[in-house]
Amino acid sequence: MKRVMSIALIVAAALFAMNALAQEKSESKSEKKPQTIKGEIVDMGCYTAHGAMGEKHKECATTCIAKGMPMGLLSGKTLYLLTLNHDNADPYNKCKDMAAAMVEVTGVVSERNGMKAIDVTDVKPAAAAAAK
């Protein structure tokens, strides 16, 4: 009888833990809402290595990005890695032609191990956004 009770308690605890994990996962997904962040598109290699940015660095950044260098969004003192949205790659690909430009990027922001990233779902020039 003790053995049956022990097994029942273990099964009940496992079911409770599985339910709690499932609920936590659904809550964390619902918390992540798209944000719009204004900043400059930089190539991560040149920016992180030697702070290269701005109009003077546009040609180099465009070349580096075209060759596969990751892109970032520099907003104040915060740097976000730009990531491709798996449902629609067009906004991310549009960013490739906007190196050194001030833009507004919309997407879900995440952070892992100190690195911030934004899953790009929309991008537009900051001047166009301000005109609306």
C-alpha positions as CSV (number, residue, x, y, z in Angstrom):
1,M,0.0,0.0,0.0
2,K,2.9,2.4,0.8
3,R,4.4,1.7,-2.5
4,V,1.1,2.5,-4.4
5,M,0.8,5.8,-2.4
6,S,4.4,6.7,-3.2
7,I,3.9,6.1,-6.9
8,A,0.7,8.1,-6.9
9,L,2.5,11.0,-5.2
10,I,5.3,10.9,-7.7
11,V,2.9,10.9,-10.6
12,A,0.9,13.7,-9.1
13,A,4.0,15.8,-8.6
14,A,5.2,15.1,-12.1
15,L,1.8,16.1,-13.6
16,F,1.8,19.3,-11.5
17,A,5.3,20.2,-12.6
18,M,4.4,19.6,-16.3
19,N,1.3,21.8,-16.0
20,A,3.3,24.6,-14.3
21,L,5.9,24.4,-17.1
22,A,3.3,24.5,-19.9
23,Q,1.6,27.5,-18.2
24,E,4.9,29.3,-17.8
25,K,5.7,28.8,-21.5
26,S,2.3,30.2,-22.6
27,E,2.7,33.2,-20.3
28,S,6.2,34.0,-21.6
29,K,5.0,33.9,-25.2
30,S,2.1,36.2,-24.6
31,E,4.3,38.7,-22.8
32,K,6.5,39.3,-25.8
33,K,4.8,42.1,-27.8
34,P,6.4,43.9,-30.7
35,Q,8.2,47.2,-29.9
36,T,9.4,50.0,-32.2
37,I,13.0,51.2,-31.6
38,K,14.7,54.1,-33.3
39,G,18.4,53.9,-34.1
40,E,21.2,53.6,-36.6
41,I,21.8,50.4,-38.6
42,V,25.4,49.3,-38.1
43,D,27.5,46.3,-39.2
44,M,28.3,44.4,-36.0
45,G,31.9,43.6,-36.9
46,C,33.2,47.1,-37.5
47,Y,31.0,48.7,-34.8
48,T,32.0,46.2,-32.0
49,A,35.7,46.1,-33.1
50,H,36.4,49.8,-33.5
51,G,33.2,51.8,-33.0
52,A,32.7,52.5,-36.7
53,M,29.4,54.1,-37.5
54,G,27.7,57.0,-39.2
55,E,27.7,58.4,-42.7
56,K,31.5,58.2,-43.0
57,H,31.3,54.4,-42.5
58,K,28.3,53.8,-44.8
59,E,30.2,52.4,-47.8
60,C,32.2,50.0,-45.6
61,A,29.1,48.9,-43.6
62,T,27.1,48.3,-46.8
63,T,29.9,46.1,-48.2
64,C,30.4,44.2,-44.9
65,I,26.6,43.6,-44.6
66,A,26.4,42.5,-48.2
67,K,29.2,39.9,-47.5
68,G,27.3,38.5,-44.6
69,M,28.3,40.5,-41.6
70,P,25.5,40.6,-39.0
71,M,23.6,43.9,-38.6
72,G,22.8,45.7,-35.4
73,L,20.6,48.6,-34.4
74,L,22.4,51.2,-32.3
75,S,19.8,53.0,-30.1
76,G,21.5,55.4,-27.8
77,K,24.0,53.3,-25.9
78,T,22.1,50.0,-26.5
79,L,23.0,47.7,-29.4
80,Y,20.5,45.2,-30.7
81,L,21.4,42.3,-33.0
82,L,18.9,42.3,-35.9
83,T,17.5,38.9,-36.6
84,L,15.5,37.6,-39.5
85,N,11.8,37.0,-38.9
86,H,11.0,33.4,-40.1
87,D,7.5,34.4,-41.3
88,N,8.6,37.4,-43.4
89,A,12.2,38.0,-44.3
90,D,11.5,41.2,-46.4
91,P,11.9,43.7,-43.6
92,Y,15.2,42.2,-42.5
93,N,16.5,42.2,-46.0
94,K,15.4,45.8,-46.4
95,C,17.7,46.7,-43.5
96,K,20.6,45.5,-45.6
97,D,20.2,48.6,-47.8
98,M,19.9,51.0,-44.9
99,A,23.4,50.8,-43.4
100,A,24.3,54.0,-41.5
101,A,20.7,55.3,-41.8
102,M,18.5,56.3,-38.9
103,V,15.5,54.0,-38.9
104,E,12.6,52.7,-36.8
105,V,12.7,48.9,-36.5
106,T,9.6,47.0,-35.2
107,G,9.8,43.5,-33.8
108,V,9.9,41.4,-30.7
109,V,12.9,42.2,-28.4
110,S,14.6,39.5,-26.5
111,E,17.7,39.2,-24.4
112,R,19.9,36.1,-23.7
113,N,23.2,36.1,-21.8
114,G,23.5,39.9,-22.0
115,M,22.8,40.1,-25.8
116,K,19.8,42.0,-26.9
117,A,18.1,41.2,-30.2
118,I,15.1,42.3,-32.2
119,D,13.3,40.0,-34.6
120,V,12.6,42.4,-37.5
121,T,9.0,42.6,-38.6
122,D,9.1,46.2,-40.0
123,V,11.6,48.9,-40.8
124,K,11.2,52.4,-42.1
125,P,13.4,55.5,-42.3
126,A,13.2,57.6,-39.2
127,A,12.4,60.7,-41.2
128,A,9.4,59.0,-42.9
129,A,8.2,57.8,-39.5
130,A,8.5,61.4,-38.1
131,A,6.5,62.8,-41.0
132,K,3.4,60.7,-40.2
